[in-house]
Amino acid sequence: MAFDEMSGDGGDVRESYRGLARWLADAPEGLLQARSRQAELFFRRMGVTFAVYGDAESSERLIPFDVVPRIIGATEWAGLEKGLIQRVSAINAFLADIYGAQECIKAGIVPAELILTNPQYAPEMQGRRPPRDIWVQIAGVDLVRTGEDGFYVLEDNCRTPSGVSYMLENREMMMRLFPDLFADYPVRPVETYADMLLASLRACAPEAAGADPTIVVLTPGPFNSAYYEHSFLADKLGVELVEGRDLFVDDGRVFMRTTEGRKQVDVVYRRIDDAFLDPLTFRPDSALGVPGLMTAYEAGTVTLANAVGTGVADDKAVYTYMPEIIRFFTGEAPILKNVPTWRCREPEALKHVLANLGDLVVKEVGGSGGYGMLVGPAASKTEIEAFRKKLINDPDDFIAQPTLALSTAPTLDKGELHGRHVDLRPFVLSSPEGVKVAPGGLTRVALKPGSLVVNSSQGGGTKDTWVLDV
């Protein structure tokens, strides 16, 4: 049975939810439904949407927003924060090592072939260091909960983690709709995230940039599924939103075209995958990137956030080695646990997975967004057999995990509150000034009864996440 975020295992309302429970008990009938309709109207007017590739019905969708917040107490958040800082610090050290001395490979912590033949490994970065030696300036770490103290890391997002705009928009919407509820709850603010991010990016600029570096957000353009977020972040940061055609490289430096002439760019918060960044280095057919960008990057005149080659740390097979990676680079036991995982590349693990496909969740090692996975208990016999063939033909491409009983949080469904499965994506910022975690994150909720798939592209919604001060 899934852990209930509001009532725990014993049925009594947990301390962090008691104020909300009292408020819900006193709320007039129909209030939540009315506020939910208001929220949808506001989001639609503001254009808070995302695109779904291959969706014939609609090029853009509104992410469903649930008006009942997910609440995390101060003590449990302190433990999560400590674990997130440890994990992201280890990831930065791991990336610096695999593109440097490769001590973790020499020590047998991670198999060499898993790194060197990884599709996300960037040979262009071997022996190079990004400005300020920070590889992952912005990380999104997906957490799931199975009990009072049972938090697990489901996956790491170190390339271009998305969703922070919804975290900020959700909070703004809740403050607009329920000001009385905020008055009674000591909720830590997330509105400071933009300031945190801006300070972090400035601290990661090349030393020659000085005290006021020029920062831009690089987007693939309005047809990208996360374009709303790119525009939103540029606006919140007070920086220019640019496409590849707005930038050019001259004499090993990156410049932006402006109405007043060219202006040197010091930090590029890029939302473009490695393969499309520079047609002179990666895909020659890319019209999204900036020719010569890697030349400037290698010269140390511009910072790319996140660094090229960080996708190795996103890989779900590499994920299985994270406990050992953390111990190797920090000398500490991991604070946050991994979900138990079978590497299908290993014969004994593959044998176990094939024998238990109906009970497991199987994922592509490079997959994301809820695509390319099998949820055994919810799959048909035909789907299971089709996945069995994939596993047999290419076991290296898959990992498998038990079907966890993800925690549930009260969620509004047709005017009534029901428990729906949730996860949490906190956002972690790294710079020479340290590692910081925004107090909250994006809670994603599986709106379909019994569903464990929370991804917005698969019909999931979002909630505001409240981290309490006390």
N, C-alpha and C positions, 0 to 999 in steps of 0.2 A: 504493500500500500504506500502511496506517495506521501511524503512529508508535507503537511499543510503549513504554509508560511504564517498564517494567521493564528491557527489554533494548535500548532505543533502536533505531537504524537498523542497527547493526553486529552485533547478536546477542549482544554481551557485556553482562553485567548492569551497569546503570548504578550509579554509586557510591552514590546515595541508597538503592538497593534491595539492596545487597550483604548487609547484616545480615539482612534479611527472607528473601533467597534461601537463606542458610545455615540459618536457622531452619526454613524450609519443607522443606529437604532432610533435616533431622534429625527432623522431626515424625513421630510414630507414624502408621501408616496409619489412616485413619478419624477422626483427631482433629478436622480442620476440619469434617467433617460433623456430628460430635457437638456441637461448639461452636456450629455454625450452628443446630442444633435447639434448643440451650439458649437462644440469643438470641431465636429466634422465640417460645419459651415465655415468656421474661421480658417481651418486648414485648407479648405478648397479655395477660399478667396485669396489666401496667401500663396497658393501654388505649391504647398508642401507635398510633393509627389516624387515618385521614382518610376523609372521605366523598366519594363520587363521585355527582354529580348525574345523575339519569336512569338510574342503574344498577339494573335490576330485580332482580338477584340478591342484592345486599347493599348496605345503606345505609352500611356502614363497612368499610374494608379495612385490612389490615396492610401497611405498606410493606415489601417484601422488603429485608432487610439482608444485605449481603455481608461476610463476616468478614475478607476480605483487604484491608488498608488501602491507600489511594492515598497515595504519599509524594512530597513536594516538598522539594527541597534548600533550604538557607538562602539561597544566592546567587540562585537563580531566584525564590524567594519575595520577596526584597528588591526585585527588578525589578518583580514584579507589584504589590507593595504601593505602590511609588512611582507606578506607572501608575494604580492605583485611586484614590489620593489626588488625583492630578491630574484624573482624569476626573470624580469626584464634586464636587470643588471647582468645576470648570467648569459642571457641571449646576446647582449652587446659584446660581452667578453668572448663568447663562442664564435660570433661572426668575425671579430677581429683576429681570432686565432686561425680559423679555417682559411682566411685570406692572407694569413701571415705565416707563423712558424708551424702551424698544424700540430701542435703538441697534443691536442685531444685525440687526433688520429693516431699519432705515434704511440700514445699510451693505451690504445685499444678501447677508448671510451665510445667512439663512433666509428663504424666501418668506413674505410676510405672510399669504397665504391658508392656508398650511399651519398656521399658529399660530391665527389668528383664527377660522377655521372648524373647528378641530379639536374633536371631540366632548369631549375632556378639558380644553379650555380653559375656565377659570372666569372669566367677565366680572366676577363679584362681587369678585374679587381685584385687578382692575385699579386701580392707584394705591395699593394697600395693601401693607403689609409685616407679615409675621408677627413675633411677639415674638422679639427677638434676631436677626432677619433671617436665620434658618435655614429653608430650605424643605424640604430632604430630610434629616431626622435619621437615618433608617435606609434604606440602599440595598442592594439585592442585585444584583450585576453578574455576568451569566452569561458564563463564559469557556470557550473550547474550544481544544484544542491540536492542531497538525498536524505539529509537528517539534520538534527540540531547543530551538529558540528561537521556535517558531511559535505564540505565544499570540494569540488573537483574542477581541474582545468580541462575543458573539453578540447580547445585548440588555441593556438597562438596566431595572431594576425599582425604580421610585421612588414608587409609590402605597402599597401595603401588602405589601412583599416577605415571602414566607413561607419556611419551611424551617429556620429557625435552631434550632428545638426538636429537629429530627432531628440536626443537627450536634452538639448537646450530648448528646442521648441516645445517639448512636452512640459518642461518646467514652467515656461512662460504661460502656457495654456492653463495649467493647474492653478497658478497664482491668479490668473484672470477669473477663472470659474469658481474657485473655492478659497477666497481670501480669508474667510472665517476659520477654515480648517488650518491654514498656515499660522494663524494667530495663536492657535493652541498647541502647535507642534514645533519643537526646536530643530528644524530641518536645516542641514548645512547647505549653503548655496552652491549651485553649479554654474551660475552666471559668470563666475570669475574664470571659467575655462579659457575663454578667448584671450584674456590677459595673461594667463599661465602659458598658453601656447605661443603667444607673441614673444614673451620674455624668453621662452625656451629656444625658439627659432633664432632670435637675435643672438643668444649666447652661443649658438652653433655656427654663426657666420665666420668666414675666414678672418684671421686676425687683421689683415690689411683693410677690412671693411670699416673699421672704426666703430664708434659708439652708436651710430645710426644707420645700420645696414638696410639696403633696399631688398624687400621681400616680395615675392609674387606667388600666387597660386596658379599652377599650370594644369589646365583642364583639357581633356580630349575634345570638348565642345558640347553644345546643347543636346546632342543625340546620345550622350553617355547616360547610363542608367542613374548615376549619382550626380548629375549636373546640378541639381538643386542644391545639394550639399556643397559643392565646389563654390557656387555663387554665394551661398550663405556664409561660408567661412571667410571668403575674401572680404565680404562686407563687414563681418564682425571683427576681423583683424585690422581693417582699415588699409588693406593693400590691394594691388591690382589683380584682377582675374585675367589671365592671359591664355591664349592658345599658342601652339608652336610657331605659327606664322608671325606672332607679335614679338618674337625674340630672335636674335641672331648672334653669332660669335665672331669676334674680331680680335686678332692678336692674343688669343688664349683667354679672352674674357667674354662674359655674356652681357648682352645689352638688350634693352627693351625700347621698342619704337614708341615715341610719345609725340604729341603735338608740338612740343618744345625741343624736339631733337632726341637723340639717343640718350639713354640713361643706364648706367651699369647696374646689373642685378647681382646681389650677393648671396641670396638664399632662394632656392626654388622649392616650394612645397608642392611636390609633383603628385598628381593623381593619374599618372600615366604609367602603365607597366614598362618594365625594363626594355622589352623587345621593341617598343615604339618610341623610345626616348630620343634616339639619334640614328638617322638612316645611314650615316657614314660608318657607324660601329655595329649596329644591330640590323634590324630588318630594313633593307634598302628601299622597300616599297612604302615605308611609313610616311604618311603625310601629317602625322600628329606631333612629331617631335621637332627637335632643333638640330640641324646639321652642325656638327662640330661640338656639341654640348659636352661629350665625353672628353674632348681635348681640354676644355676649360676645367672640367671636373678633376681630371688627372693632374692639371697644373695647380690645383688647390685654390683657384680664384673664385669658385662658387661652391656652395653647399647644396646638395640634393637631399631633401627629406621626404622619404627615407632613402638611405644609401642604395646604390645599385648592388644587387646580389643578395638582398636581405630575405628574398623569398625562400631561401634554403631553410630558414627557421620556421616558415609556415608549413613546410612539408609534414604530412601526418606520420610518415615513417620516422623522420627525425624527432618528431614529438615524443615518440616512444622512448627515446634516449634522454629526454629532458631531466629526469631525476638524477641520472649519472652526470649529465652536463652541469647541473647545478652544484652537485657535490665537488666536481673537479675544479670548477672555477671560483666557487665561494668558500669551499671547505666546510660547508654547512649541510645539514639535512634539509631536503625540500620542505618548506612550510605548507605549500599547496600541493595536493596530491594529483597525479595523473589518473585518468580513468584507466583501469586495467585493459591492456590492448594486446591483441595477437598480431604479429607481423607475418603476413601471408607469404612473404619472401622466404620464411623459414619452414622447411618441410613438415616438422611436427605441428607447428602452429596452423599451417594450411590444412593438414589432415583434420585437426580439431574443428576448424572453421567449417570445412565442407560437411562434416558430420552434424553440425549444429546450426546450419544456416537459418533455420526457422526461428531461432531464439536470439540471433545476434543482429547488430547494426554493422554493416560493411560499408566502408568509405574508400573512395579513390584517394591516394596519398596527396594528389595535387588538386583535389576537388574543393569547391566552396559553394556557398549559397544554397546548400541543401540538394544540389544536383549530383548525379552520379553515385547515389548511395542506395543501399537496400536496408529497410527497416523490417527485419525478418518477421516479427509477430504480426505486422500489418500487411505483409506482402502475400500475393496469391502464389499458388504452386507454380504457375507459368513464370512469374517474375523471379521466383527463387531459382528455378531451373536455368533461366536465362543468365542469372548472375553466377550460377555455378560454373557455367561454361566460360564466362569472363575470368573467373578466378583461376580455373585450370589453365587457360591460355596465357594469362599474364599475371601471375600471383604477386610479382614485385610491385604492381600498381595499387595494391589494396592493403588495408588494415581492417581489423574487426574488433568490436567492443561489445560488452554485454549491454542489454537493453536496460538502462538505468531507470529507476522510478523517479523521474525528475520531480522536484517539489512543485506544488501548486499554489497559486495565489488567487484570492477572490477576484472574479472578473464578471463584468456585466454582460449578460446574454439574454436578450429579449425581456428586459426589465427585471431580471432576477440575477442574484449573485451565485456563481458556480466556480468551483476550483478548476483552473486551467494551468497546464504545465508552463513553466517559465525558465529562462536562462538569464544571464547577466553579462554584459560586455563593458567592463570598466576601461577607461582610457588612461594610458600611462605615458608620461612625457619624460624624455631623457635629454640632458644637456650637460656641459661641463660643471654646471652648478648643482647637479644631482638628479635624482629620479623622483618624480612627483606623480601623485594619482589624483585625478579629479574625484571629489567626494560624491560618488554616485555611479552613473553609467547608464547604458541603454538596457532596460529590461525588455526582452522580447517574449511574447506570449503566444502559445498555440491556441488559436481561437476555436478550432474544431474539437468537440468533446473527445477526450482520450488521445488526441494527437500529440506526438512528441516533437513534431517539426515546427520550429518557431520562426523560420526564415520568412521575411516579408515576401520574397519571391515565390514562396510556397503557401501563401495565405495566412501568415502569421501577423500579429499586431504588436503594438508597443505599449509600455506603461511608463509613467514617471517613477523614478527611483529615489526614495527619500532615505538619506543617511542622517541619523539623529546625532545631535551634539552631545546628548547625555543618555 
